[in-house]
Amino acid sequence: MDVKVAKKLLRERIWRDLTERKVATFPLPVFGRVPNFIGSEDAANRVRQLDEWRKAKVVFANPDAAQRKVRENALKEDKILVMASPRLKHGFIVVNPKTVRGENRQASTIAGAFRFGKETTDFPKPDLIVTSCVAVDGKGHRLGKGHGYGDIEIRMVKEKFGKIPVVTTAHDLQVVADVPFDSHDEDVDVIVTPTRIIRVES
């Protein structure tokens, strides 16, 4: 099967499964989106168990709703947050926890990041990248919603700074046996769900 067709079918399957099992949450419907899910905050809190997270002073994160709690946790723990703006229309936003003044939750939203952060193309080297996905497998192959922004973000950071560990948070239903992939797709190193941490096979 053509990879593009296989990706489309897998996305549709995940969106349908999350919807039918009533684990998809705002923003709805999830079709066409990186899905947010019930348990996303549990997954975000589980990320804090990772050595990569504990050591990180700068965290790069995507702007999707499922990773909002990851961004909040970074600011709460006095980590500098570098967030990609939606569709990279405004480049990147750097949020310094010292400027947030206790409004970590608000600053972790897209509107809050623009309010508390600074738009820039020049940001500090991240110690950890947190990305979103529609589906992911145990080999680290990640499937986004189909526009390629997640891959572009990761690639831009790695081209600028070199190898950096990549984590994705996802619902357990989003972890599948095999994700179809192209040579230009960016892989992840760790998958964190509400119930488990999966380190990618070498």
Secondary structure, DSSP 4 states (H G I P E B T S, - for coil): --HHHHHHHHHHHHHHHHHHTT-EESSS--TTSPPEETTHHHHHHHHTTSHHHHH-SEEEE---GGGHHHHHHHHHTT-EEEEEPGGGTT-EEEE-GGGTTT-HHHHTSHHHHHHHSEEES--PPPSEEEE--SEEETT--EE-SSS-HHHHHHHHHHHHH----EEEE--GGGEES-----TTPPP-SEEE-SS-EEEPP-
